[in-house]
Amino acid sequence: MKTSLQVLTESNIQTNRNKRKQVGILGGTFSPPHIGHLVMADQVYHQLGLDCVYFMPDFVPPHVDKKEAIASEHRVEMVKRAIQGQPHFALELNEIERGGKSYTVDTMKELMRQHPDTDYYFIIGGDMVHYLPKWYKIDELIQLVQFVGVGRPHYTKESPYPVLWVDSPEIDVSSTLLRERIATQCPVRYLIPDAVLAYIQEKGLYQA
């Protein structure tokens, strides 16, 4: 006959086995990472009660509309500096280490193989929600992850795909805008974390 302590212990073990880790993924080129990325990740982390959010720089952007990016080592270092001191943020280097075009569907298959006890929430801005029909193997990808949408100015919250929307301040800033401002010597302080801006200036990135 089992004692009450044995029953309780077995119950706790079963509960722990059934508990799956809830992880957010914020992918992108991060050229450079900015306040908008940090606010998105933080809002989703808190509102969905996630265990953590991983920032995942791509190696070669896979978008149909070509995006230019500086060397991956610079982007990785900038992300490191952007999230330093934030215990609920971390860096995921799967796409950097794999190389080639960074197709999200391939990445998520690999992450799920490595971490079968984890549920993934893929965080995207409203502009990327609008872009979803162009994503590589999107019909397969939506079976692997839960997309989480964060509103962006000038984009509607509509999609033919299942998107979980999070209410967040809409910050009208983009990496493209920041690169242009840096190239023309316009101030970008407070739009980019100080540690990231110091690295950009040290390495002379995005100069005209």
Secondary structure, DSSP 8 states (H G I E B T S, - for coil): ---HHHHHHHHHHHHHHH--EEEEEEEE--SS--HHHHHHHHHHHHHHT-SEEEEEE-SB---SS------HHHHHHHHHHHHTT-TTEEE--HHHHH-SB--HHHHHHHHHHH-TTEEEEEEEEHHHHHHGGGSTTHHHHTTT-EEEEE--TT--S--SS-EEEE--------HHHHHHHHHTT---BTTB-HHHHHHHHHHTTT--
